[in-house]
Amino acid sequence: MDNSAQPQPGAAGDLAGRHIVLGLTGGIACYKSAELCRLLIKQGATVQVVMTEAAEQFITPVTMQALSNRPVYGSQWDAREPNNMPHINLSREADAIVLAPCSADFIARLVHGRSDELLSLLCLARPMQRVPLLVAPAMNREMWLHPATQRNMAQLASDGAVLLGVGSGPQACGETGDGRMLEPAEIVDDLIAHLSPKPLAGQHVLVTAGPTFEAIDPVRGITNLSSGKMGFAIARAAREAGARVTLVAGPVHLATPRGVARVDVRSAQDLLLAVEQHVDAASVFVATAAVADWRPAHAAEQKIKKDGSGQVPALSFVENTDVLARVAQSPRARSGALYCVGFAAESEALLQNAQAKRARKGVPLLVGNIGPATFGQDHNALLLVDEAGARELPHASKLALARQLVAEIATRLS
């Protein structure tokens, strides 16, 4: 048996200490539930699997028991429970109930309070206001779009369930469209976000991330080594903390964090325009993007060719607008209605350069890190610099650092 999903002694994941009831209903997407169970355990959760009779037609309880390392339940008459009340016992310690996949039939059961088998009975026995019910639907695209399903989904949301949405793409029936169950990693991200504290609830956070690309000609340009990973981690952490998040991203190949609105840009001028379009609605601006300080004064319309003479083309440059300084000096930022956070990637003298940059930009908080060694890496260490001095966030994953920074921002806002 592969124990790679089992948490290692002393290890802690984002769901450490959480008890999750994973409910499987009838659908081919049950094959994804095995990976979902593995990922939940890898994040530190204990997982109790409950399956409907229909789910057992698609994946065996033996598989789910091997992955969860716990007995799988499917009947309300299970004799393993001394009081014959598995619908009460199995969910008593639950931090959340996750239905993945959740079929159209089971959604209808939930809406109408049906309780003639264990899983629906278990859901009915635990009010959603006390134990969150997260629903990951999975069905044929026509079934998903049917008015009855849409009415049931709306009613389920009104009753307090957390609807995780559906994916789109090829389906087992041969059709293509909406209705696929979300990927296991997406469901885990949504669960982590739902269970996280919400110190930024009601806030709108605008984040810039990644490099910019300043064209020399149609195929060449000036850029830098920024991967965008820190900014994307901050966007995710802010969303987990309850904020509405807009992410302005330079040219990077990173997946958009769940629940985050993304605007792709290329040049420093593009980034400035995108920030100006969204900053008036924001209450927090976090500028992690490595924006080019200069750009070629003129970009050639065609590729610049070598002519064999050995002469190198002369390039002249103009200075790009300092996006962070411009936003930090705006009336909303000066009045305190917009909280600005800047970043400084330095190759030496981190503290001195970060202090100087904070004063020059006019931001209340400047976050420094040493590059380029950390560019593209998943770990980092940060230095928080404000008017009171400096404080280090020690070496950790960029996501862990992002969560610490978001918590720091939330404290300062309050």
Secondary structure, DSSP 8 states (H G I E B T S, - for coil): ---TTS--TT---TTTT-EEEEEE-SSTTHHHHHHHHHHHHHTT-EEEEEE-TTGGGTS-HHHHHHHHTS--B--TT-TTSTTS-HHHHTTTT-SEEEEEEE-HHHHHHHHHT--SSHHHHHHHHS-TTTS-EEEEE---HHHHHSHHHHHHHHHHHHHT-EE---EEEE-TTS-EEEEE---HHHHHHHHHHHHS--TTTT-EEEEEESB--EEEETTEEE-----SHHHHHHHHHHHHTT-EEEEEE-S------TT-EEEE--SHHHHHHHHHHHGGG-SEEEE--B--SEEESS--SS-----SS-------EEE---HHHHHHTSHHHHHTSSEEEEEEEESS-HHHHHHHHHHHHT-SEEEEEETTTTTT-SEEEEEEEETTEEEEEEEEEHHHHHHHHHHHHHHHH-
